[in-house]
Amino acid sequence: MHDEELIGQVREIMADTFGIDERDLPQDPNQASFAGWTSVLNMVLLVALEERFVIRLSMDEMISMTSLERIVDVLRAKVAIGLPA
């Protein structure tokens, strides 16, 4: 899976989770700078990511996934094994 495709899918999931239009999502959203990213919605986001990509996240991975960049890094490592490029 190409990074652009992965980023697009994550942004779509984030927008759905946060209840906003994807165009209203910051370019590089993170928990510190995006008020809509609450701790409760973070858990919803993580479950949605697990379901979409058919993966299981470790507690350490979950704790580290506080930005779009970090989410993509974690997912890239997990989905690269099972999905074609």
N, C-alpha and C positions, 0 to 999 in steps of 0.2 A: 504494500500500500504506500502510495506516495504521500509525503508530508502535507501537501496542499489538500489532498482528499481527507486525510486524518484531521487536520485543523478544521476543515469545513464541517466534518461530522461532529467534532467536539463543540464547535461554536453553535451548531444547530441544537445540540443537546443542552448546552448552557442556556441558550435563549428560551427553549421550551421550559427548562427547570425554573428559570428566573421569571418566567411569565412576561417576557418582552419580545419585541421584534428583533431579529438578529441584527438589523441595521443599527439598533440602539445599543448594542453591546460594544463596549470599548474595544479598540483594536487589539490590545493585549490585556485583557481583564485579569485582575488578581484580587484576592480577598482584601488586601489593605487599601486598595484604591477604588473598589467598586462597591458602593453601599448596598446594592441588591444581593450581594453574595453573603448571606447570613450563614451561621453555623448549621442551622436546620436545613437550609437549602443546599449546603455543601454535602450533607449526608444523602439527600435526595439525588444530587448530581452524581455522587459516587456510585450509588445503586444503579442509576440510569446508564452510566458508563459500563458497569459490569454487565448489565443486561444486553446492551447494544453490541458490545465487543465479545461477549461470551467469555469473560475472564473472571478471575477472583483476585482482588487486591489485598495485599497484606496490610496490616495496621501501619507499618512504617511507610508504605507507599501512600496510603490514605492521608496520613499526617503531612506528607510532603507535597501533596497535590493542591497547592494554594494559588496557582496561576495557570493560565492557558499554556504557557511554555512548559511548566513542570508536568502538567497533565499529559501533554503530547509526548514529552520525554519518556514518561512511564509507559504510556500506551504503545509507543513505537517499539519498545523492547518486548512488550507482551504480545502484540499482534503480529509482529514481523515473522514469528515462527509459523503461524497458521494461515497467513494470507499472502496471495501472490502480489508481487510488486506492480 
